[in-house]
Amino acid sequence: MKNRVTVVGAGLAGCEAAYQLAKRGIEVDLVEMKPKRLQPAHKSDSFAELVCSNSFRSDRLTNAVGLLKEELRRLGSLVLKVADETRVPAGGALAVDREGFSRRITEIISNNELIHVINREATAIPNTPCIIATGPLTDGALMSSIEDLLGDCLHFHDASAPIVTQESLDMDIVFEESRYDRGSDYLNCPMSRDEYFAFVEELCKAETVSLHDFETPKVFEGCMPVETMAKRGNMTLAFGPLKPVGLSDPRYDKKPFAVVQLRRDNAEGTLYNIVGFQTNLKFPEQKRVFGMIPGLKNAEFVRYGVMHRNSFISSPGILDSTYQCIKHPGLFFAGQITGVEGYVESVSSGFVAGYTLANILNQRSFERFHSSTAIGALAEYVSGYCGKDFQPMNVNFGIMKSLDERIRNKQERYLAISICSLAIIDEIVANDLE
């Protein structure tokens, strides 16, 4: 192998992989089709664009994604460093100023002397060594090239939520509060019983966009459109994204029947994402139906929800636990195309791919991340899933190696798993510095 790597795609995974390679002295050709071509979900020319939400989810060590982020922080992740620098208030979650985050990533990558940005669309798998991190919207000639090499890819559909302006909200109704008094970083639209059922009825009747340009949709549960959830039963939303637990309507000093939460989408607090409202409704229907939510009657939508195709490799048996092709050494994949789900999970796969390939090229011995860590557990799930229907997976404690000691209290057990994992990560960091 030569000591120069091609990374295809400057999303979260691609930027993380390129950075980790360069950090270890490897020259990188980063091939990115922006600005010559944008996918339907893309809105800017910046790298590492966050297209669905500005949230990297929980930052607590009693949550698996919180552990995954802390592992990446300690390992020197570029994305986590910039996310921390550009974070905005979001209770116990890590949320960022989306534009500021992408702008800073672009600046760091573009100014790195070992990373050479090439603005063109990749139409075939490059010569190895290379990392393909083209994301869940990979299509065209490159997707055909991947399918020719690896076999058929699976497809499913994903949906993103609308964004509204803060100044257009009725703040006589909307109130600030995070669940269980964990700050005031969310805005809440409280619903009475009658308001909730009227909303659900109209949501179920609303017109959706035709999917005739796509294959028959196969929707990942974690990104289920809100109208699809509503059709499962009239209380589904009340027990899902609209659950009112941990909140109290200050107008009546009691828990509302249901609550629609809005999460800050930029540092200034002028834009808010409607939490859990990924949707495939037609734009006029979004305006009409979501306008029934108390406080959103006159809401200004700066972005409506959209639906787009996601593609991923059936990775078990094709990729190993470093995201390298088993039958094609030197060819790595990273990001959602591997079957990881979520921003942080994509970063993790990019880190592992870049870290592993750099160590191989530098002829440096290293240990693979294993399932006692969140990073390793996610990679082992993607490479070693044994079921019949491989589907994208968020990191969770269920895929991590269990503790030898039995701890009944769930939060205490999760914290103990995290402490054990971070001790392993600290050893890897120490060995990496030798």
N, C-alpha and C positions, 0 to 999 in steps of 0.2 A: 504493500500500500504506500501511496505517496503521502507526504505530510501537508496536503492541501485538500480541503473538504468542500463539497458543494452542499449547501443547505437550501432547499426549495421551500419558500414561504416565510414571510416575515411577520407571522402572527405571534401569539404568546409563546408557543412551543418552539417555533423557528428562531425567534430572537433569543430565547433562553439557551437553546442548543448552540447557536453561533457564538454567543457570549462566553459560554463555558469552554468551547473549543479555543477561542482566541485567548482567553485567560490562561490557558495551558500552552500557549505558544504555537497553536495551529492556525495557519492561514485559512480563511473562509471566503468562498464565493457565495454570497447570499442572493439568490435569485428571487425576485419579487415582481409580480405582474403589475402592481400599482405603480404609477397612476394610469398606465396604458389601458388597463382593464379593471373594472370593479365588479365584484359579485353583487347580487341583489341586496344582500344584508349589509354591504359596506357603504359608508357615507363619507369617508375621508381618505386622504392619501397617506395618512400616518401608519406606522407599524404598530403591531400589537393592539389593533382596534378592538374595543369592547362593544359588541354589537347588540347584546340582549339585555344587559344589566351592568350597573357599575359596581356590583357587590361581589366580593370574593368570599362571602358567607362568614360563618362564625369564626371568631378569633380565640375561642376558649379551648383549653387543652382537654376539656371533657367532651369535646366534639371532634370527630376524626378529621374534618377539614381544617380545624384549628391546629391540630397536631401536625398535619401535612404542611401547613404554612410555616410553622415554627421549625420543622425539619429543614425546609428549604431556606429559611432565613439563616440558620446556622451553617448551612453548606455554601452560603454566598450567592444565592439566587439573585439575578439582576431584576427580575420581575417583582419579587417581594420587596427588594430594596426600594424600587421606584414606587411601588404601591404604598409603602409606609410613608414615603416622602410626600405623596399627593393624596393622602387619605382625607376623607370628609367624615363628619360625625354620623354614626350609624349604630348606636347602642353597642351591643357585643359583637358586631360584625365589622369586617374590614371592607369599606367601600371607598372608592376613589373618585376624584374629579376626572372624568373619562378623557376629556380633551387634553388636560394637563398631563395625565398619565401617558397617553400615547405619544404626545409631543416629546416628553422627556426620554422615553424608550428610543424613539426615532433618532434623537440627538446623540444619545450614547452610542448606539449601534453605528450610525453614519460617521462618527468621529473616531471610531476605533481603527487604528492603522492596519490591523490584521484582518479586518472585515471589509470586503470589497462588494458593495451593493451593485447588483446588475438588474436593471429595470427591464425585464422582458418576461413573457409568459413561457413557462416550461411546457414543452409538448411531448416530452419523453423522459423516462427515468435516466438521470445522468450516470456517467461512469462512476464506479465506486472509488473511494469512499464517499458516501453521500447520506444525507438525512432528508427525507421527504416529510414536510410539515405543512401541507397545503390545506389542512382543515377539512371540515365536514361538507364543504361545498365543492370539493374537487370534482372536476368534470372534464369533458372534451377529450382531447388527444392524450393528455397525461393520465386521466382515469382509464382510458382504453389501454394504455401502456401498462398500467398497474394490473389491470384485470388479465391482460395477456400473460403477464409474468406469474401472478399469484392465483388466478382464478376469479370467479365472480365475487363482487363485493355486495354487501347487504345495503339496503337503503331504508331510511325512515324519514319522517317529517318533523320539523321542529318549529316552534312558534315563539315570537318575542312580544313583549308587552309595550303598551303605549306610554308616552311621556307627556306630561302636562306642565303648564307654567304655574308657579306658586301664586303669582299675583291674580290669576283668574279664579282662584279657589274662594269659596265662601267661608271665611275664617270665623264667622259666627257659629258655624256648624262644625267645621274641621278643628280638631284639637291636636296638640303636640304631646306625644307620650310614647315611650317604648314599653313593651310588655314587662310586667312585674317591676315597674319603677326603675328600669335600667336606662335612665336618661330620658331625653326628649328629642330623639333624633328621627323619629317617624311622625308623619302626619296621619291622622285617623279620621275616617268618614264613618260615623256610627249609623247603624240601620235599626229601625224598629222591626218588629215581626212583619207588619203589613208591608213596609218598604222592601224588606228582603224578599218576600214571596212574589211581590209585583215585579221586582227586578229579575228574579229567576225565571218567571214566566215569559217575560219579553226576551231575555237572553236566549232561551230555548227556541223561540220563534224567529229570531233574527237571521237575516240572510248571510251566508258565508261565501267566500271566494271559491270559485270552481277550481278543482285540482287537476283538470284535464291535461295540463302540461307536465304533470308528474306521474309517477307510478302510483298504484293503489297505496294510500298512506298507511304507514305503520308507525304509530306515534310512541315515542319514549315516554313512560309514565311521568318522569320528572319534569317534562316540558309540555304536559297535556294542555291544550287550549281550554280556556275557562268555560267556553260554551259546551265543550265536550264533557267536562266535569259536571256541569249543571244538568245535562241530560241523563246522567247516571242516577239521579234522585234529587228531590227538591231540598234535601238537607246536606247534600254532598259538600257544597261550598261552605256552609256554616260550620262543618267539621274539618274543613280544609283551609284554604287561604283566607277565608273570611271568619275564622274562629275568633271569638271575642275574649278569650281567656287572657287574664293579666292586664285588662284595660277597663277603665271606668269613664263613662260619658260625663264630663264635668257639668253639663247642663242639668242633669237629673241625679248626679252622684250615684249612679248605678251602672252595672254592666249592660252594654247594649246587646241586642239580639244577635247582631253580626257586625263586623267591622271590615271595611276596605282600607288597607294600609298603603301609604305612599312613602317611598324611600327617596331621600335626596339623591339627585343624579349629577350634581356639580358642586364645586366648592362654595359658590356664592349662594346656594340654596334657592336658586330661581327656577330650577327644573326638578320635577319629581316623577319617578317611575311608579306605575300602579302595580304593586307587588302581587305576583301570582296571576296576572291578567294577560298571559300569552294568549294570542287570539288569532283566528282566521276570519273574523267578521269583516264584511265590506266596510270601507271607511265611513260612509254616512251612517251605517248601523252602529258603528262604534261610538260616533258622536251622539246618536239618539239614545242607545241603551245605557252606555256608561254615564250619560248625562242624568240618568235616573238615580245615580248614587248620590246620597246627601252630601252637599258641598261641591259637587262637580257639575251642577246644572249649567253653568256658564264657562266650564273649563275650556281653555285653549290647548289644543293638541299640537305639539310641535313634532311629534312622531306618532303615527298610528301603528298598531300592532301588525306584523306581517308574518307570513308563513313561508318557509323555505325548505328545500331538500337537504337532508344530511346524509352523508355516505360514510361507511366505515368498513374496515377489513374484518373478516371473520378470523381474528388474530390467533386463537388457540391452534397450535400446530403449525402456524406460519411464522409468528414472531416468538422470540425467546424473552426472558424476563429483563433483558436490556433494550427491548424493542428492536432488536436486530433480526433480519430475516434468517431463519434457520438454514435454508438451502442456498442463500445468497450472502455470504459473509461480506461485511462492509456496507451493506444496504440497510439503513435504519429508517423507521418511521417514527413520527412523534405527533402528539396532539390528538384531537378527536377522531381523526381518521383511524387511529389504532383501536378505538372502542373505549377510551376513557371519556368520562362525561364531566364537563365543568371547566371553568377557567383554571383553577388551581391544579386540578388533575392534569390538564394539558401542559401547564408549566412543568409539573413533575416529570412527565414523560420526556419533554424537551431537555430537562436537566440530565436525566439518566442517559439519554441517547448521546448528548454532547460530552458528558463526563466519561462515559464508557469508551466512545470512539477516540477521544483525546488520549486516554490512558493506553489504548491499544496502539495508536500511532507513535506514542512516546515510549513504547515498550516498557511500560511501568506496570508492575503487578498491582492488582486491586481486588477487593471483594465485592461481589454483587450485593445489592441491597436485598434483604430477605424479609419475610412476612412479619417479623417482629417490629418492623418500621412501617409507617403508612406508605412511604415511597415504594418500598419493596412489595408490600401486600397488594398495592394497586397493579404493579407490573406483573406480579405472579397471577393475579386474577385474569388480566388481559391475555397472558400467554398460556395459562393452564386451566382455564374454565372447562369443566368436564360435562356440563349439561348439554341438552340438545338444541337450545335456542340462545346462543350468545347474544347479549344485549349490552349497550353502553352502561357503564357503572361509575357512580360517584364513589369516592373513598368513604369507607365506613369501618367501624370497629369489628363488624362481623366477618370481614375478610382478613383480619389480622390474626396472628398467632395468639392463642389464649395464654393467660398467665398460668404458671404452675400452681400458684396460690389461689384459692377460691375466695373471692370477695363478693358478698351478696349485694351490697349497695352499688347500684349501677354507676353513679357518678364517681364514687371512690374507685371502682374497678377501672373505669375509663381513664381516670387520672393516673392510676398506677401503671396502666399500659403505656400512657404517654411518657411518664417518667422513665420507664424502661427503654422505650424507643429512643428518647432523646439522649440517653447515656450511650447507646450504640452509635448514634449520629455523631456525638462528640468524639468518640474513638476514631470514626472515619475521618473527621476533620483533622484530628491530631496526626493521623497517619499520612493524610494528604499533604500536610505541611512539612513532613520530614524530607 
